[in-house]
């Protein structure tokens, strides 16, 4: 029995994906090829890709070039290495939390302005609330009500209330059933939370609770236009207040 037959995961022959006459000796070409094969749908999460030795053979490169490509792809989260009799190189399993943190880090490194973050928040949350109002199921509503109850109990404790309020926002987006919006918001929340924490007060908390109660009622009533209007108005108000406060702080 071959090593490939030991795996339950789909087995992909990299040489079948490599265009004839395009084999290169540079690890960068291997990296580009694996990435393009993933985006084109030829590779899927969990697929078995072989071993370091088989990569060198299939691509016609040195073991060093093969190893360099593997290390770079692993660092990028595209592949994972499993050890043991059923080990080898696999297309990585999805990890939304890793993506969210990486997205937040990259946004911070390129120096996005707070106004840009707030604009993105409006785009994501308004779209999400429209979808959530149509798609939220009983489990979503239960999770939202539980979070709202916790927020009421901690309205005078900003260090507890603010992360709960951010969880409530995330739960609204989860209710949209749109994984792209969820992933984007999870990256954005790393940048949003410090600003919300900095200016959280009991009055702010009580206004947020009131708005969230109204949103929940509109979701339950499937009032898409009402929920969208309230979310948009609320977020534009938050944007104006936060940018004004940031200007005052600087």
C-alpha positions in Angstrom: 0.0 0.0 0.0 1.4 3.4 -1.0 1.7 6.3 1.5 -1.0 8.1 -0.4 -3.4 5.2 0.2 -3.0 5.6 4.0 -4.9 8.8 3.9 -8.7 9.4 4.0 -8.2 12.9 2.6 -8.4 13.5 -1.1 -5.0 13.0 -2.8 -3.8 15.6 -5.3 -1.0 14.9 -7.7 0.8 18.2 -8.0 2.4 17.2 -11.3 -1.1 17.0 -12.8 -1.8 20.6 -11.8 1.5 21.9 -13.1 1.3 23.1 -16.7 3.5 21.2 -19.1 6.8 22.8 -19.7 6.4 25.2 -16.8 8.4 23.3 -14.1 10.7 25.7 -12.4 13.6 25.3 -9.9 12.6 28.3 -7.8 10.5 27.8 -4.7 8.6 31.0 -5.5 7.2 29.3 -8.6 5.9 26.4 -6.5 4.3 28.8 -4.0 2.6 30.8 -6.8 1.4 27.5 -8.3 -0.1 26.1 -5.1 -1.8 29.4 -4.4 -3.3 29.7 -7.9 -4.5 26.0 -7.7 -6.2 26.8 -4.4 -8.0 29.9 -5.8 -9.0 28.1 -9.0 -10.7 25.3 -6.9 -8.3 22.5 -7.9 -7.2 22.2 -4.3 -9.6 22.0 -1.3 -9.1 22.0 2.4 -7.7 18.8 3.8 -6.3 17.5 0.4 -3.1 15.4 0.8 -0.3 16.9 -1.3 2.5 14.4 -0.6 5.8 14.9 1.2 8.8 17.1 0.9 10.6 14.4 -1.0 7.7 13.9 -3.4 7.4 17.6 -4.0 11.1 17.8 -5.0 10.5 14.9 -7.4 7.2 16.1 -8.9 8.4 19.6 -9.4 11.9 18.7 -10.5 13.5 20.8 -7.9 16.1 20.4 -5.1 15.0 19.3 -1.6 16.1 22.8 -0.5 13.8 24.5 -2.9 11.0 22.2 -1.9 11.6 22.8 1.8 11.7 26.6 1.3 8.3 26.5 -0.5 6.8 24.3 2.2 8.0 26.6 4.9 6.6 29.7 3.2 3.2 28.1 2.4 3.0 26.8 6.0 3.7 30.3 7.4 1.0 31.7 5.1 -1.5 29.2 6.5 -2.1 27.5 3.2 -0.7 24.1 4.1 -0.1 22.2 7.3 2.3 19.4 8.1 1.1 16.3 9.9 3.5 13.9 11.6 3.3 10.1 11.8 2.3 7.2 9.6 -0.6 9.2 8.1 1.4 12.4 8.0 2.6 14.6 5.2 1.7 17.9 3.5 -2.0 18.8 3.5 -4.0 21.8 2.3 -4.7 23.6 5.6 -8.1 23.4 7.4 -10.0 26.6 7.6 -9.1 28.8 10.6 -11.3 32.0 10.7 -9.7 33.3 13.9 -6.2 33.1 12.4 -7.6 35.0 9.3 -9.2 37.6 11.5 -6.1 38.3 13.5 -3.9 38.4 10.3 -6.3 40.8 8.7 -6.3 43.1 11.7 -2.6 43.1 11.9 -2.2 43.9 8.2 -4.7 46.8 8.5 -2.8 48.1 11.5 0.5 47.8 9.7 -0.7 49.7 6.6 -1.9 52.4 9.0 -5.6 52.5 8.2 -7.3 55.6 9.6 -10.0 55.3 12.2 -12.5 56.9 9.8 -11.8 54.0 7.4 -12.4 51.4 10.1 -15.7 53.1 10.9 -16.7 53.3 7.3 -16.0 49.5 6.9 -18.0 48.8 10.1 -21.0 50.6 8.6 -20.8 48.7 5.3 -20.5 45.3 7.1 -23.1 45.8 9.8 -25.8 47.4 7.7 -25.6 44.7 5.1 -25.4 42.0 7.9 -28.5 43.3 9.7 -30.5 43.2 6.5 -29.6 39.6 6.0 -29.9 38.7 9.7 -33.5 40.1 9.8 -34.4 37.6 7.1 -32.3 34.7 8.2 -32.0 34.7 11.9 -33.2 31.4 13.5 -34.3 30.7 17.1 -30.8 29.8 18.2 -29.5 33.2 16.9 -32.3 35.0 18.7 -31.6 33.1 21.9 -27.9 33.9 21.8 -28.7 37.6 21.2 -31.1 37.8 24.1 -28.6 36.1 26.4 -25.9 38.6 25.4 -28.3 41.5 25.9 -29.2 40.2 29.4 -25.5 40.2 30.3 -25.1 43.7 28.9 -27.9 45.0 31.1 -26.2 43.4 34.2 -22.8 45.0 33.4 -23.8 48.5 32.1 -21.9 50.2 34.9 -18.8 48.0 34.3 -17.2 49.3 31.0 -14.4 46.8 31.0 -17.0 43.9 31.0 -19.8 45.6 29.1 -17.8 46.8 26.0 -16.5 43.3 25.0 -20.0 42.0 25.5 -21.4 44.7 23.3 -18.9 43.7 20.6 -19.9 40.1 21.0 -23.5 41.2 20.5 -22.5 42.9 17.3 -20.7 39.8 16.1 -23.7 37.6 17.0 -25.9 39.9 14.8 -23.5 39.3 11.9 -23.3 35.6 12.6 -27.1 35.6 12.2 -26.7 36.9 8.6 -25.3 33.4 7.7 -22.7 35.2 5.5 -19.2 33.8 6.2 -17.5 36.6 4.3 -19.1 39.3 6.5 -18.4 37.3 9.6 -14.7 36.9 8.7 -14.4 40.6 7.9 -16.0 41.8 11.1 -13.9 39.4 13.2 -10.8 41.1 11.8 -12.3 44.6 12.2 -13.3 44.1 15.8 -9.6 44.0 16.9 -9.4 47.6 15.7 -12.8 48.7 16.9 -12.6 47.4 20.5 -9.9 49.8 21.8 -11.9 52.9 20.6 -15.1 51.6 22.2 -13.3 50.8 25.4 -11.8 54.2 25.6 -15.1 56.1 25.7 -17.4 53.7 27.3 -19.6 55.0 30.1 -22.9 54.0 31.8 -24.8 56.5 29.7 -23.2 55.1 26.5 -24.0 51.6 27.6 -27.7 52.3 28.3 -28.1 54.0 24.9 -26.5 50.9 23.3 -28.8 48.6 25.2 -31.8 50.5 24.0 -30.7 50.4 20.4 -30.0 46.7 20.6 -33.4 46.0 22.2 -35.1 47.8 19.3 -33.0 45.9 16.7 -33.9 42.5 18.3 -37.6 43.5 18.1 -37.2 44.3 14.4 -35.4 41.1 13.7 -38.1 39.1 15.4 -40.7 41.0 13.3 -38.7 40.5 10.1 -38.7 44.3 9.7 -35.8 44.6 7.2 -36.1 48.2 6.4 -36.6 49.3 10.0 -33.6 47.3 11.2 -31.4 48.6 8.4 -32.5 52.2 9.0 -31.9 52.0 12.8 -28.5 50.3 12.3 -27.3 52.9 9.7 -28.5 55.8 11.8 -26.9 54.4 15.0 -23.5 53.7 13.3 -23.3 57.1 11.6 -23.9 58.7 15.0 -21.2 56.6 16.5 -18.9 57.5 13.7 -19.5 61.2 14.2 -19.0 61.0 18.0 -15.9 58.9 17.8 -14.2 61.0 15.2 -15.0 64.1 17.2 -13.6 62.6 20.3 -10.5 61.5 18.4 -10.0 65.0 17.1 -10.3 66.3 20.7 -7.8 63.8 22.0 -5.2 64.7 19.4 
